[in-house]
Amino acid sequence: MRQYLLICCLFAALCVGCAGTVFAADSTASETPVQLAQFSSDMDEEDDFDDFNSEYTEQVRVADPLYYWNRVWFEINDALYHGLFRPAAEGYAWLVPVKPRTWVNNFFTNLLFPVRFVNNILTGKFDAAYMETSKFIANTAFGLGGLGDVTGGMPRNWEPERPTADGFGQTLGKAGIGHGVYLVWPFIGPSSIRESVGWVADAYMDPLTYGRFTFLEFVSIRAFNNVNTLSLQLKGNEYEALTEGAVDKYAAVRDAYIRFRAKKVAE
């Protein structure tokens, strides 16, 4: 019984972290990745939520026929974030210094190189694919398997013309495929039909998917990564900044998520 309870708790932590990439994270940093999506990792932590909010302010609409389902799960996810996952990340941050937590984040970011590389190729960002490959080789060889970001402070003669791709959802958007309908997944957060398909495709390119782990081991690794990522985002947390004082938190998160994904597709 205790084992099943542990699995359920870890699975919830895993799922919530998947959404952690929605606003500030994309494939380059991850992972990251929220309505609970603010701590994912997965990915381009250099993206600035404030920039997107000011530069991409036109109204972008999405069909929301599952409003009542979405609303209920938004409230549940929000309560879990404030009542469970943020306190857990705060405790973890109190116990573990920031430098080791940064090493862990670097490792998982480096591990997701295949996701970034494949989607860069699919979206025609060949210069970004080259840059990602160079960084992966250098960080893996000289950064102790990716724990260190040895390329972060290196001078560069050039930068990719466009930011690196953040996942298959962006690739589908660039192909002209719309969101479909807006979805709020239990324990995960905001998404859409298109972005959900993107998550599945990205999972097939994630090396952890092919590791020889038991289900409990796999979920534990994912949960640990998600808590670690959130622990690095406690100050200036974008989800909290977005929802604090909002008249309608659900609408604020939905609209910000759709605008953010539209910005990523336009890159």
N, C-alpha and C positions, 0 to 999 in steps of 0.2 A: 504493500500500500504506500509506504514511504517513497519507494522507488518511483512509482507512478506519479506521486505528487511532485517529486523533484523534477521529473521529466516535463510535467505540465508547466512548472514555474520557469524552467529554463527555456522551454519552447516559447512561452509568452515573451521572455526577454529577447529571444532571438527575433521573433516577429516584430516586436516594437522597434528594434534596431534597424530592421529593413527599411523602415520609413525614415530613418534618421538621415537620409540623404536628400530629402525632398527640396529643401531650400538652399542650404549652404554647401552641401556636399554632392559631388558627382564622382565619376569613375576615377578621377585622378587622385583622390585622397580618401576616398571612402571611409570609402566608402562611405562614403558616406554618404548623403542621403534622403521638418515634419510637423504635421500634427503628429506627434510622436516621431515625426520624420525629421526632427531637427537634429537627431544624433546619429546619424549614419554615416555611418559612415561614409561614403563610398565614394563624395568623391570630389574633386577640385575644390579644396578648401580655400583657394585664393579667390574664388568668386565672392563678390561682395553683394550681400542681400540688399544693402542700401542703394547700391548702384542700380541694380535691376529694378528696384521699386521706384526710383526716380526717373530712370531712362525709359522704362517700358510701362508707362502708366495707362495706356489706352485699354479700354474695357475689352477683355477677352472672355467670351461666354462659353459655357459648356452645358450640355443637357444634364439635368439632375432629376431623372424620373424616379430614382430610388431615394428620394429625399428623406423619408421617414426612417428607413434602414440606416442611411448614412448619418443622420442626426443622432440616432440612439448610440451608434458605435463611436461617433466622435466624442460624445459626452463620456462614455466608458473609457475610451483611450485617454482622454484628457485627465480624468480622475486617476487613472493608473500612472500616468506620467508624473503628476504632482504628488501622489500619495505613495508611490512605490519606486519608480525607476529613477527619478531625480534624487531622492534620499539615498538610494543605493549607490548612485554615482558619486554623491557627496562624501559618503563614507569611504568609498574606494579612493577618492582623491585625497582624503585626509590621511589614509594609510600609506599610499604609494606616491613618491615624489614625481614631479612633472616630467623629469627627464626620462625615467623608465617608461612612463606612459606614452611619451612621444616616440620612443623606440618601438613600442608595440604598434602604435599607429603607423609608423613608417613601414614596418614589416608587412602588415596587412595591405597597405596601399601598394607596395611593391608587388605583392602576390597577385593583385588584380590586374597586372599588366596585360594579360590576354584580352580582357574585356575592353580595355582602352584601345589596344592595338587593332583588334578586329573591327571595332566600330569606327575607328579613324579611317581604315581602309575602305569600309563600306560607304562612308560619307565623303570620300575623296580627299580626306585631309592627310595626304601622304607625307607632308613635312612634319605634321604632328606625330604620325606613326613612327617616323624616323627618330624624332626627339624622344618619344616614349621608349623606343628600343634602346637608344643610347643610355638613357637614364637607368633602365632596368639592368642592363649589363654592368654598368659602373656601380650601381648601388648593391647589386647582388655580389659582385666580385670583391669590391673594396669596402662595402658597408656591412660586412658580417651577415650576408644573406638578406640584406634589406633593412636591418635594424637601424643603420645609419643612413642619412640622406646626404651622401657625399657630393651629390650634384647640386644641392640646394644653393650653396654659396659660390659656385664656380662661375666665372665670367663667361658669357656666351657672345659669339659674334652675330648671332641671329636668333630670332624666335619664330615659331610657327605663325603663319599668316592668320590662322583662326585657332581659337582655343581647342584643346583636345576633346574628343567625343566623350560623353559621360555614360553611354549605354545604348542598348538596342532600342529603347523607347524613343530616344532622340533620332536614331537612324530611321525608324518608321515614320516619324514626323517629317523628316527631310524628304522622304519618299512621297509625301502628300497624304499620308494616312492620318485622319483626325482622331481625336480622343475617344470617340464613341460616347459612352456615358461616364459620368463622374462616379467614383466608387470610394467608399471609406471601408477599408478592410479591418476586421476585428484584430486588435492588438498591433496593427501595422500602421494605418493612417491613410492619408489621401492618395488616390491613384485614379486610374481610368482604365478602360478596356485596353487601350493601346499601351499604356505604361505597365499594366500587369503582364501583358504578353512580353514586354521588354524585360521585366524582371526574370521571367522564366528562361528566356534566351540567354541572358547574362549569367544565370546560374549554371548553364551548360558550359560556359567558358571559364568558370571559376575553378581553379585548381583544387580547392578544398572539396568540391563535389566529388572528385575522383580519389580522394584519400581513403585509405583503408581504416575508416573509423566506424565504430558502432554509432547507432542513432544518438545515444546519449552523449557520446564523445563529440560528435559533430555539432550538436545543439549547444553543448557546453562551450566549445570554442567560439561559436558565433555569439553566444550571449556575453562571453568575456570581452570579445572585441567591441560589441555594441556598448557595454557599460564603460569600457575604456575610452571609446570615442566620445560618449556623452560627458565623461569627466573632464575632457579637454574643452568642452563647449559650455561650461556652466556660467562663465562670465560673458555678458553680452549675448545671451542665448536668443536666437532669432525668433524661435517659436514663442517664447515668453514675451519678447518685445512686440510681436505681432498681435498677440491675443490680450495682453494686459490693457485694460480699459476699453476694449472693443465692445461696441454695442451688441454685435452678434459675432461671437468668436467663430462659429461654424462657417458663416459666410466669409469672414475675413481670411480664414485658412484656405477655404476652397478657392477663392478668387486669387489669392497670392500664389497658391500652388499652380493654377492654370497659367497665370502670367509668367511665372518662373519657367515652366516647361516650354511656353511659347518662346521665351527669350533664348532658351537653350537650343531649340530647333532652328531659330534664326541665325545662330552663330555659324 
